[in-house]
Amino acid sequence: MKPIQVGLLGIGTVGGGTFSVLLRNREEISRRAGRAIVITTVADKDTARAKAITQGEATITDDAFSVVNDPAIDIVVELIGGTGVAKQLVMKAIENGKHVVTANKALLAHHGNEIFAAAHKKGVMVAFEAAVAGGVPIIKSLREGLAANRIEWIVGIINGTSNFILSKMRETGASFAQVLEQAKALGYAEADPTFDIEGIDAAHKLTLMSAIGFGIPMQFSAAYTEGISKLTREDIRFAEELGYRIKLLGITKRTAAGIELRVHPTLIPKERLIANVEGVMNAIVVKGDAVGQTMFYGAGAGAEPTGSAVIGDLIDVARTLTADPEHRVPHLAFQPDQLSDIALLPMDEVNTAYYLRLQVLDQPGVLADITRILADLGISIGAMVQKEPTEGETSVNIIMLTHQTLEKQVNQAIAKIEALAVVTGKVTRIRLEELDS
Ligand code: HSE
């Protein structure tokens, strides 16, 4: 059978990994796909780099549009990233009847609804395993392996850079700024690390998983996003002393009131498997009504791990090329006319537990004032410790763990507590999830 011809747009880290794995494993890949899959054309602005990687095995161009307009190309692999030219190229490829494989989470989180609608209309596939958690096959697992389940929640460590920073802060007692520099030197964090450390990259990925898990459209703009840049080593240490570890979690949950979609630093009990995911690794826990909790763990970035996900999609597309579009696995797991309009919850309506750290003057009546505020708002305290003042300090740290309550109640409590004359500085609030079954 005629080989599948692939046009690769962008041959940076992931493109290079994809190219070399496809070449190295071509025989087994073709036995799996039923026909050979060959990257025949590579588009990259840096044609010298592209030539060095492809070693004469592909035609090189600096004009990506010539690839998406080439009638010989069956599948376009988009690894350019961003929401600008990448969107134009993907839309053009779809218009030209080509299947698309992409690792571009930002593009899909922002424009996925439009892209999938265009692909559906045209009868082509847009596959995106590599967009979430690199080499971890979470999209396929959610969409196919867990298809029997009513998904209850999905919780993930889906940004390796942030997880590396949090692991190092805990292990070494270093500050956020110190470890960020280390992450940059190791090439984990970009020169502008905003997307990684402010939770935006994680929110992109969570948006995709939420859509697939619950059968809803992509709604990135409704996601609550808070990063790790304000976390202190003290909070990490205090959490540890209380039996918890702080992780940047993406959390999406189905509740009676609507769907939660949130990324923020979160305390989780130290003994949970996901609390022990360290360094740049990713992990996602999915709770389904039938299967219970399942955890998916692996490399969330990197040339060959992400290349593995891209090629898995290429094989999937190759296998289904002969199937009628209506018999393929739907892009968002649910049939396009069966998406639900269940509302996403504003953060105020989210119900979770909290770690609160207050700096207060060490004098009689302070605790009574604080606990009165919490009690009046119906917030129940689960645990509390007071730390000895450090030398020369007049205020002490009080750490409270609350039971589950509404975010808006906690917001009110924090405002009232911060207004007390005996409270010095801002209240630190970190959300807490037990993740028990
Ligand atoms: N920058 C991401 C991370 C990998 O640190 O996990 C690509 O999404």
Boltz pocket constraint, residues with backbone or C-beta under 6 A from the ligand:
constraints:
  - pocket:
      binder: B
      contacts: [[A, 131], [A, 158], [A, 159], [A, 160], [A, 161], [A, 162], [A, 188], [A, 196], [A, 201], [A, 280], [A, 300], [A, 301]]
      max_distance: 6.0
